Amino acid sequence: MEMRKVQFTGNSSYVISLPIEWIRSMNISKNEPLGIRLQSDGSLLILPRPSLEPAVREKELHADTIKDPTFLFRCMVGSYIAGYTSIRVVSSTTLPPSMRKAARDFTQMTIGQQIVEETESSIVIKDLLNPVEMPFENSIKRMYIIVKTMFKDAILSLENKDKILATDIVNRDTEVDKLQWLISRQYHLLLQDLTLSEKMHVPLKQALNYYVVSRILERVGDHGVRLATHIPILLDHHIDQKLVAEIKNAIDLAMVILDSSIHSIFSGSLFDANRTIDSVGELESVADGITSIALQRKGELALSIGYIAESTRRAGEYAADISEAIINQLIEEKKGL
């Protein structure tokens, strides 16, 4: 780190010189205004041309090199999360149909991405979403509602012997993934452009917490999918109502933990978050009871009951992880109890 001395000029001004290399690299002219922002840690952020819109960032992906459509899809998702505003898929020859399908699937499974140009050998996808229009808080709340509904409908599908509803639960996971990718993208955009933090009214540390919570909610959603995929097997074996009641009880407990954890995000209560973590023990006890029942069964039924018990337990434990993240955040903000 380069050190520079503060100088005193006139009667009331303190000045510090700026590195000539930086001035040249940013093409800054004499008398050009620079933005200065005070950061939460006391440091100063110098912003060249703060009024200008962020530069367009384009990522080019070559189908000649990335020959697998699944790999191409993952590269597009990675580019999206990294904050690229334009993704160009190109080929030295005609772009294969499988690659075009991967591009279409990508636009359908992400928020704000649209194919704006297409030729025989290329596809251009651009980001049409203003990050300010999708606040972190709204995305987290929507993820929470979707995930909670997945588990609640899992109970209904089991009680009502509804395999179609169980299948629908699995399909909803796509919406959870969409929102998690969006939050990841917005967090990376904040890292690249700190002025966006002010526009979105979200400090960078808080954005990090939203990102962490979104990752946890995405994992809870994955366990909702895993649970739903095993419900049809239980229905095929006509399990008794006592086992259904035990599974319902476990899922209800897991959702109470999730409710409390999400509430602690917005209540800002250390004690609420701590009580939520303590409540995991009861869920673990109920899940252990379901696992014991699984050991008394045979074949695929035993495996499915065991998977449902484990996924319900893990959903509650992941939900408690949200409260742990909130405690860490609050301790730092409040500097103690």
Residue, then its C-alpha position, 0 to 999 in steps of 0.5 A: m500500500e502506498m502512503r501519502k501525506v496530508q497537506f494543509t493549504g489555505n485556511s481550512s483545506y486539507v489535500i492529498s495528491l492522487p497517483i498519476e498512474w490512476i489519473r492517467s488510467m481513468n483519463i481524468s482531466k484538470n478541474e474534472p469533478l470526482g465523487i467522494r463517499l464516506q464508507s461505514d468503516g471510515s474510509l473514503l471512496i473516490l469515484p471517477r465520473p459518478s454520474l455516468e452509467p456503468a459500462v456494458r460488460e460483454k462475455e463471449l462464449h465459443a460453441d466450438t470450444i464449449k461443445d456440451p450444451t449443459f456446460l454452455f448453460r452453466c457458463m451462461v449462468g456463471s456469466y449472469i451471476a458475475g454481472y455481465t450485461s451482455i452474453r454472446v454465444v458464437s460459432s465458426t459455423t452454424l450454431p447447433p440446435s442444442m446450443r440454441k436450446a441451451a440459450r433459450d433455457f437460460t433466458q427462461m430460467t433467469i430474471g431479466q435476460q432476453i435474446v436480442e439478436e440471433t443469426e446462423s452463427s451467434i446469439v446475443i443475450k442482454d440484461l434488461l433488468n435494472p437491479v434497483e427494481m428488484p430489492f434484495e428484501n423482496s427477493i428473499k421474502r418471495m423465496y421464503i414464501i415459495v419454499k414454505t409453500m413447497f413443504k406445506d403442499a408436501i403435507l397436503s399431497l401426502e394427506n390427500k394422496d395427490k401425486i400431481l401436487a407432489t410433482d408440482i412441488v418439484n417444478r417450483d424449485t426452478e423459481v427458487d433457483k431463479l431468485q437465488w441467481l438474481i440475488s447472487r448477481q446483484y451482490h456481485l454487481l454491488l462489488q463491482d459498482l459501489t454506487l449501486s449500494e446507495k441506489m438500492h439503499v443496501p450497505l454492502k455487508q447487509a447485501l452479503n447477509y442477503y446473499v448468504v440467506s438466499r443460498i440457505l433458502e435454496r438448499v432448503g428448497d432442494h430438500g423440499v424437492r427431495l421430500a416431494t420426490h419420495i411422497p409418491i412411493l409412500l402413497d404407492h405403499h399405502i402407509d398408515q395415518k400414524l406415520v403421515a401424522e409423524i411426518k406432518n409434525a416434523i414438517d410443521l416443526a421445520m417450517v416453524i424454525l424457518d418462519s422464526s429465522i426469516h422473522s429474525i432477519f427483519s426484527g433484528s432480535l438476537f434473542d429471537a434468533n437464539r431461541t430459533i436455533d435452540s428449537v432444532g432439538e425438538l425437530e431432530s427428536v421427531a425426525d429420529g422417531i421417523t427414522s426408527i419407523a423406516l428401519q422397521r420397513k423394507g426396500e424402497l419404502a424404508l429408503s423413502i421414509g428415511y430420506i423424508a426424515e433426513s430432508t425434513r431434519r436438514a431443512g430445519e437445520y438449514a433454517a436455523d443457519i439463517s438465525e446463526a447468520i443473523i446473530n453474527q450480523l447483529i453482534e457486529e452491528k451492536k458491538g455486543l448485547 
